[in-house]
Amino acid sequence: MRKFYMNGEDILITCSRRIDEAGFARACEFVAKCDKAILEMRKSSIILLQDNELNSIVIERMNTDTFTLHVQYEINCKNVFQIN
């Protein structure tokens, strides 16, 4: 679990057992880069964050009194295909 303080909000980040330490660190970097935009997430919503290299993480905002984000998956760009 990691805690951020962003724009007056405490944000807790937890992760699934499917995520290793390195993946969790990358997910926390993704969230930090989102800055205040991440605060627009509603409770019980799920989002996909993607970087320029198409690496992605799936995050769920938990339905709790705190602003808790749960990292569900990390998707490597090798497993992402763009269909036009």
VOBA-1610 file (N, C-alpha, C; in pm, whole numbers, padded with zeros to 5 digits, always signed):
BEGIN
Met+00084-00116+00000Met+00000+00000+00000Met+00089+00123+00000Arg+00048+00224-00074Arg+00121+00350-00077Arg+00022+00464-00062Lys+00068+00573-00001Lys-00019+00687+00023Lys+00039+00810-00045Phe-00045+00882-00120Phe-00009+01007-00185Phe-00093+01119-00123Tyr-00040+01238-00127Tyr-00117+01356-00091Tyr-00118+01444-00215Met-00236+01460-00275Met-00246+01530-00402Met-00363+01629-00398Asn-00335+01755-00416Asn-00438+01859-00421Asn-00537+01851-00305Gly-00485+01835-00186Gly-00570+01834-00068Gly-00637+01701-00037Glu-00608+01598-00113Glu-00669+01465-00093Glu-00561+01363-00059Asp-00591+01277+00036Asp-00508+01160+00061Asp-00554+01050-00033Ile-00462+00992-00106Ile-00494+00884-00199Ile-00418+00760-00154Leu-00490+00652-00130Leu-00429+00524-00096Leu-00428+00438-00220Ile-00317+00370-00245Ile-00308+00279-00359Ile-00274+00141-00308Thr-00357+00046-00344Thr-00334-00094-00310Thr-00324-00172-00441Cys-00287-00299-00432Cys-00278-00376-00557Cys-00318-00521-00536Ser-00350-00581-00647Ser-00385-00722-00654Ser-00261-00807-00631Arg-00282-00930-00595Arg-00169-01023-00579Arg-00101-01053-00712Arg-00169-01023-00822Arg-00112-01047-00955Arg-00002-00946-00990Ile+00010-00839-00912Ile+00107-00733-00940Ile+00229-00751-00851Asp+00348-00750-00914Asp+00471-00759-00835Asp+00514-00619-00789Glu+00624-00612-00713Glu+00669-00484-00659Glu+00703-00383-00768Ala+00769-00429-00873Ala+00807-00338-00983Ala+00682-00286-01053Gly+00585-00373-01075Gly+00460-00331-01137Gly+00384-00232-01051Phe+00387-00254-00920Phe+00320-00162-00829Phe+00388-00025-00831Ala+00520-00024-00837Ala+00594+00102-00844Ala+00558+00178-00972Arg+00549+00106-01085Arg+00509+00170-01211Arg+00367+00225-01202Ala+00278+00150-01140Ala+00140+00196-01125Ala+00135+00324-01042Cys+00213+00331-00937Cys+00217+00451-00854Cys+00271+00571-00933Glu+00369+00546-01020Glu+00420+00653-01108Glu+00310+00701-01202Phe+00233+00608-01259Phe+00122+00644-01348Phe+00025+00736-01274Val-00012+00699-01153Val-00108+00777-01076Val-00051+00915-01044Ala+00077+00921-01007Ala+00139+01049-00976Ala+00140+01141-01098Lys+00161+01085-01217Lys+00162+01165-01340Lys+00023+01219-01374Cys-00081+01149-01330Cys-00217+01194-01357Cys-00252+01319-01278Asp-00182+01340-01168Asp-00203+01455-01081Asp-00350+01469-01045Lys-00406+01588-01055Lys-00542+01611-01008Lys-00649+01546-01095Ala-00616+01507-01218Ala-00715+01442-01305Ala-00765+01311-01245Ile-00681+01243-01168Ile-00720+01116-01107Ile-00829+01138-01003Leu-00836+01258-00947Leu-00936+01287-00844Leu-01078+01293-00899Glu-01093+01292-01031Glu-01225+01294-01093Glu-01292+01156-01096Met-01217+01053-01057Met-01273+00918-01056Met-01385+00907-00953Arg-01495+00846-00993Arg-01605+00820-00901Arg-01584+00687-00832Lys-01651+00669-00720Lys-01644+00542-00648Lys-01693+00430-00738Ser-01633+00315-00724Ser-01667+00193-00797Ser-01648+00206-00948Ser-01560+00295-00993Ser-01533+00305-01136Ser-01398+00242-01166Ile-01380+00204-01291Ile-01257+00140-01336Ile-01202+00221-01453Ile-01070+00244-01453Ile-01008+00317-01564Ile-00885+00241-01613Leu-00845+00274-01734Leu-00724+00220-01794Leu-00630+00338-01816Leu-00513+00334-01754Leu-00411+00436-01774Leu-00307+00381-01871Gln-00267+00463-01968Gln-00176+00416-02071Gln-00068+00521-02095Asp+00057+00477-02107Asp+00166+00571-02136Asp+00194+00574-02286Asn+00296+00652-02326Asn+00327+00668-02468Asn+00372+00539-02534Glu+00429+00448-02456Glu+00475+00320-02511Glu+00364+00215-02511Leu+00243+00253-02475Leu+00126+00166-02470Leu+00129+00065-02356Asn+00214+00089-02255Asn+00205+00009-02134Asn+00082+00059-02058Ser+00007-00030-01999Ser-00120+00007-01938Ser-00137-00055-01801Ile-00215+00013-01717Ile-00257-00046-01591Ile-00407-00023-01577Val-00472-00118-01513Val-00616-00109-01488Val-00633-00079-01340Ile-00702+00031-01311Ile-00721+00077-01173Ile-00870+00086-01142Glu-00906+00042-01023Glu-01044+00052-00976Glu-01045+00143-00854Arg-01141+00236-00851Arg-01159+00315-00730Arg-01255+00239-00641Met-01210+00208-00522Met-01290+00129-00430Met-01404+00214-00374Asn-01511+00149-00336Asn-01628+00215-00281Asn-01612+00226-00129Thr-01521+00314-00088Thr-01493+00333+00055Thr-01500+00482+00088Asp-01492+00513+00215Asp-01493+00654+00257Asp-01364+00725+00221Thr-01255+00651+00206Thr-01127+00710+00166Thr-01114+00704+00015Phe-01021+00780-00039Phe-00995+00775-00183Phe-00894+00664-00205Thr-00944+00543-00227Thr-00858+00425-00242Thr-00864+00373-00385Leu-00747+00359-00445Leu-00735+00303-00580Leu-00673+00165-00568His-00730+00069-00640His-00679-00068-00638His-00629-00104-00777Val-00502-00138-00788Val-00443-00176-00917Val-00480-00321-00944Gln-00556-00342-01049Gln-00603-00477-01083Gln-00504-00552-01172Tyr-00459-00487-01278Tyr-00371-00551-01377Tyr-00268-00454-01427Glu-00155-00508-01469Glu-00056-00433-01546Glu-00049-00504-01681Ile-00062-00428-01788Ile-00063-00486-01922Ile+00059-00436-01997Asn+00148-00525-02034Asn+00268-00490-02106Asn+00232-00455-02250Cys+00304-00360-02310Cys+00272-00317-02446Cys+00283-00430-02548Lys+00359-00535-02518Lys+00368-00647-02610Lys+00236-00721-02625Asn+00147-00703-02526Asn+00019-00770-02529Asn-00097-00678-02567Val-00062-00558-02622Val-00165-00463-02661Val-00161-00448-02814Phe-00278-00461-02875Phe-00290-00447-03019Phe-00388-00335-03048Gln-00353-00249-03142Gln-00442-00142-03181Gln-00517-00183-03307Ile-00647-00174-03302Ile-00731-00211-03416Ile-00799-00084-03465Asn-00778-00050-03589Asn-00838+00071-03646Asn-00966+00040-03718
//
